[in-house]
Amino acid sequence: MPAFVPPDFDIPRRLETPDFILRPLTIHDLLKDYAAVMTSVERLQGVFGPGSDWPRPDMTLEEDLADLGWHQVEFERRTSFAFTVMAPDEGQCLGCAYLYPSERAGFDAKAYCWVRASAADLDAALFAAFRDWLLSAWPFARVAFPGREIAWADWTAADLSGS
């Protein structure tokens, strides 16, 4: 399997806007991340597709810690990239953004992002900033945004074989 990003690619680690900051998600973000997720369970269900059960209403703090730890390891290994979306003062987690290799033919990567329920008014701005950043600062020709620019039915029906 080819590397997700070239070995010499300098991973962008920060995107700042007047409304939020994206930076790598780590275990140190646990309490803020957990609060964002658990206050927004209904809003977030389906972010990763109609078959996803994330986040479960009974997700524990320990389960979230395990998720954050895995995201941190994947980031360090350069196999996928998870970013926390923080308020400019870093006082509150507003959401997350994720970048994964695409298993679908015709796409180099797939990306997802979400905002907590209390920051729903930032959803369009986060998506636009994240999309523009991926297309301008990352080494991908085509990034898929399932559930946003591609309907879930079309994404799940896409040819997985690459032929």
URTAUR-V507279 format. One record per backbone hydrogen bond with DSSP energy under -1.0 kcal/mol. NH is the residue of the N-H (numbers start at 0). CO is the residue of the C=O. E is the energy in kcal/mol with one decimal. If there is no record, write none. Layout:
[[NH	CO	E] [NH	CO	E]]
This chain:
[[8	5	-1.9] [14	21	-2.0] [16	19	-2.7] [20	85	-2.5] [21	14	-3.0] [22	83	-1.7] [24	81	-2.4] [28	25	-1.8] [29	26	-1.6] [32	28	-3.0] [33	29	-3.2] [34	30	-2.0] [35	31	-2.1] [36	32	-2.7] [37	33	-3.0] [38	34	-1.6] [39	36	-1.8] [43	39	-2.2] [44	40	-1.7] [46	43	-2.4] [48	45	-1.7] [51	48	-1.5] [58	55	-1.9] [63	59	-2.1] [64	60	-2.3] [65	61	-2.2] [66	62	-2.2] [67	63	-2.8] [68	64	-2.7] [69	65	-2.3] [70	66	-2.6] [71	67	-2.4] [72	68	-2.3] [73	69	-2.7] [74	70	-2.2] [75	71	-2.3] [76	72	-2.2] [78	73	-2.3] [80	98	-2.6] [82	96	-3.4] [83	22	-2.6] [84	94	-2.8] [85	20	-3.0] [86	91	-2.6] [89	86	-2.8] [93	84	-3.7] [94	84	-1.3] [95	113	-1.5] [96	82	-2.5] [97	111	-3.0] [98	80	-2.4] [99	109	-2.8] [104	158	-1.2] [106	103	-1.4] [107	141	-2.6] [108	141	-1.3] [109	99	-2.8] [110	143	-2.5] [111	97	-1.8] [113	95	-2.5] [115	93	-3.0] [118	115	-1.8] [119	116	-1.5] [121	118	-2.8] [122	119	-1.6] [125	121	-2.9] [126	122	-2.6] [127	123	-2.4] [128	124	-2.5] [129	125	-3.0] [130	126	-2.8] [131	127	-2.5] [132	128	-2.3] [133	129	-2.5] [134	130	-2.1] [135	131	-1.6] [136	132	-3.0] [143	108	-2.9] [146	149	-3.1] [147	144	-2.1] [148	144	-1.9] [149	144	-1.3] [154	150	-2.6] [155	151	-3.0] [156	152	-1.1]]
